[in-house]
Amino acid sequence: MGRALAILSCCLALALLPLPAAPRGPALRPRRQPRPGGRSADTACKNRPLDLIFIIDSSRSVRPEEFEKVKIFLSEMIDTLDVGERTTRVAVMNYASTVKVEFPLRTYFDKASMKEAVSRIEPLSAGTMTGLAIQTAMDEVFTEEMGTRPATFNIPKVAIIVTDGRPQDQVQDVVASARTAGIEIYVVGVDRADMQSLRIMASEPLDEHVFYVETYGVIEKLTSRFRETFCAVNVCALGTHDCQQVCVSNGASHLCDCYEGYTLNPDKRTCSDVDVCAPGRHECDQICVSNNGSHVCDCYEGYTLNPDKKTCSAMDMCAPGRHDCAQVCLSNDGSYSCGCYEGYTLNPDKKTCSAADVCAPGRHDCEQVCVRDDLFYTCDCHQGYTLNPDRKTCSRAITSSLVTTEESCKCEAIVALQDSVTSRLEALSTK
């Protein structure tokens, strides 16, 4: 008797505790501790959308008053859920040696109607065909015809089994099929429930999917545990996040983001200015100008921004009003230079012009004398020379002198004397 009392005391100490952790599979949702103080749980918590089925054991071992406790548990669970057509849909199945679908997922979308339907559920008695109940859930409830949303919606399919006994049929194979179908199974064991069977039916990790209570009288206490499991604490709404700029709710978690023009740092919390003008980050043809997280395009001197606000075209720098040349503007690929009309030379300021010294060395082709005439010139020659017909070169001039009559007579006498002498000499030579 003493040993029996010791065992009973040990069981009482373990009541309401989850089973010890088994080897863990892929991590699902960690259980969260209620946040002390601050906003109430109702405003800080909103469960993610689910397609949820309660599968309740109503075999002979469950006394009528105990079954009423189960229904209270279901009603309180429904109160914690965000029930609706677009949020969480709920179905209830009742099983013993047979299975009855009390209402499928498509029937009720408000809490009051669901709770009213739960209050009318009657126990079936006899037998504990848990495997049959799970198979029926797959075949008749988790279907689109019965209200399950298509796989493309990515709505989790969840089953919560409440039982106080050992399954009287095989569950291992049907549970494997349920897992393959993507159904997540939580198991609540009460009183005489077989622990090994609970572990076989539950999803991994077992310490988050298997619950045990000593009696139906305390099953309601599991409501808060399931509420924590299904609750998505919106830390973005609560302001308890550590994001520097933007908090993005992500189901049960959150992510940090940054305003436009900023980039998330490696710590995944803080933000830094984006160098929007870094190579490859902009589409500017010539110049990128950073502007408070954004940018504008600009062009080099001598170019103008096209209407697309990205590319540039060379300006006509010699258009009126664009240059400061006194006489001639010469366009040069987005720039310009100044020139002068013929007969003028560009001044050192590279803008204005002065009349050229056309008679300066090298500027004319006169052989001897260059005579300037405003912007033009003419050629002339030194004294004793005359300008040739080409108007450039010069030739020595031929001088003539006047001969008097007296000098002319003397010349004629000399010529006559010379002729006479010549004739006498010729005569003497013939004798």
Salt bridges, closest charged atoms under 4 A:
ASP42 OD1 - ARG227 NH2 3.44
ASP51 OD1 - ARG149 NH2 2.70
GLU66 OE2 - ARG63 NH1 3.01
GLU68 OE2 - LYS71 NZ 3.06
ASP79 OD1 - LYS115 NZ 3.03
ASP82 OD2 - LYS46 NZ 2.91
GLU102 OE1 - LYS100 NZ 3.83
GLU116 OE2 - ARG120 NH1 3.23
ASP164 OD2 - ARG192 NH2 3.31
GLU184 OE2 - ARG29 NH2 2.39
GLU184 OE2 - HIS209 NE2 2.72
ASP191 OD2 - ARG192 NH1 2.48
ASP194 OD1 - ARG166 NH2 3.23
ASP207 OD2 - ARG24 NH1 2.95
GLU208 OE2 - ARG24 NH2 3.36
ASP242 OD1 - HIS254 NE2 3.98
ASP267 OD2 - ARG269 NH2 3.90
GLU283 OE1 - LYS310 NZ 2.72
ASP324 OD2 - LYS351 NZ 3.06
ASP357 OD1 - ARG372 NH1 3.87
ASP365 OD2 - LYS392 NZ 3.06
GLU406 OE2 - LYS410 NZ 3.74
